[in-house]
Amino acid sequence: MVTQYPDSIVVSWQNEPTQGASGDFTAGATGSNTFSCRAEINTKAGKIMGSDGQLIDFTQMVYMPLTTVEIAVGSDYVLTSLNGTVSGKVKRASNGQLNTRLWL
């Protein structure tokens, strides 16, 4: 049987610290989400455009069910797929009309 989302990805982030009325800083909260996904290796050596206009290499593209979670560029990830477990930083994320895509 074929499974649409056979892989799993855990995306975690650290929120910015906040400054209270007394001037003291409080560390930002950490959070993480786990998603079912399908990871595809970038076999065509494709590149994505960064926010500064520079082209960025990516190694894998991840497709997952549409989510309302906004995944920020630079969020940490741990991807577990048929190819093994890899970790790094998210290079781009997009919540489309039908699915969510991540470039790793």
WOZI-V409501 format. One line per field, one symbol per residue. ss: DSSP state (a for helix, b for strand, c for the rest). phi: phi as a letter, one per 30 degrees, with the letter a starting at -180 (. if undefined). psi: psi as a letter, one per 20 degrees, with the letter a starting at -180 (. if undefined). A space follows every 50 residues. Layout:
ss->???
phi->???
psi->???
This chain:
ss->ccccccbbbbbbbbcccbbcccccbbcccbbbbbbbbbbbbcccccbbbc ccccbbbccbbbbbbccccccccccbbbbbbccbbbbbbccbbbbcccbb bbbc
phi->.ccdbdcbbccbbbdddccdddjdcceddcaabcbdabcbdddchdbcdd dcjddcdbcbcccbeebcddcddjddbbccbddjcbblcdcabbcddcac bbcc
psi->ppphmirqpopqroqqqqprhiiqqpqqqqrqqpqqroppqnijkqqqpr hjiqppqqhqppprqpqipopqpiqqqopoahjapqrbqphqqpoahhrp qqp.
